[in-house]
Amino acid sequence: WARGAHILILAADLRQPISLTTVEPGDNVTLVCNVSGMELKIFYWHKQPLGHMVQNVAKVIRGQSTISEEFKDSRFTVIKKASQYFLTIRNVSKEHEATYFCHTGTDYAPKFSGGTFLAVNGKIPQKASVHLGDSVTLNCSLFSNNNEKSVQCLDEHRVYWFRSRDEERKRSCVYSLSKTIQNSSDAGTYYCAVVTCGKILLGEGTKVETRILVINHPNLLGTSLTFIHVINIYILCVYCICKCVFLYYFLI
């Protein structure tokens, strides 16, 4: 040890409750941090996704707020009113699901506030990555929980697709969509839907992404590869007694 050296050890008390906020994809949400009675030399908003390290969303120094580079888009804004800081996230998606918390004070003596876990409803679509010019096949399946009655797979079922930028053996109807991805505008998330007994059941979706194919061998330049990626999109249909069951899929 060097003569005259001092060691300062600080322990932050993080035993504070975490509240729960549940939103739907596409919603706007505002999180609040109360800084009443706290020293306000610095202020930080943090995000911690499940299983990941803490990420800094924004900081406020001397009243000037700065959004971190990773979060610099129109979705995130930070404002202060009286003794509260507000973090607003617009058009929420599944990637925003995490625990958000703030701390203030000084660098050597921070004070943390109780966090909020932001839960985003909905499931994450499966992904299919294809090269431009390749084909992709998407399947949509309709299942029945009632093993005594079969799912009605009639010819008059109209099937559409749409796009946006267990242990027991189940009876099923399967419909497929085969589409060639000509350019990047064909990429997106494709969904199927079932209209049955007055209800609309929506599939989880498949996110189709384009990727660049790099061929270094001169003899292979210009060669096109054929690739078909098959993805199953499952829709669980709760069977009810109806005279007719309609199966719809949409492509926009």
Sequence and secondary structure as in RCSB ss.txt:
>XXXX:A:sequence
WARGAHILILAADLRQPISLTTVEPGDNVTLVCNVSGMELKIFYWHKQPLGHMVQNVAKVIRGQSTISEEFKDSR
FTVIKKASQYFLTIRNVSKEHEATYFCHTGTDYAPKFSGGTFLAVNGKIPQKASVHLGDSVTLNCSLFSNNNEKS
VQCLDEHRVYWFRSRDEERKRSCVYSLSKTIQNSSDAGTYYCAVVTCGKILLGEGTKVETRILVINHPNLLGTSL
TFIHVINIYILCVYCICKCVFLYYFLI
>XXXX:A:secstr
  TT              EEEEE TT  EEEEEE TTS BSEEEEEEE TTS  EEEEEEETTEEEE GGG STT
EEEEEETTEEEEEE S  GGG EEEEEEEE SSSEEE   EEEEE S   EEEEEETT EEEEEEEEEES TTS 
    TT     EEE   S  EEEEEEEEEE  SGGG EEEEBEEEETTEEEE   EEEEEE      GGGTT   
  EEEEEEEEEE     S EE  B   
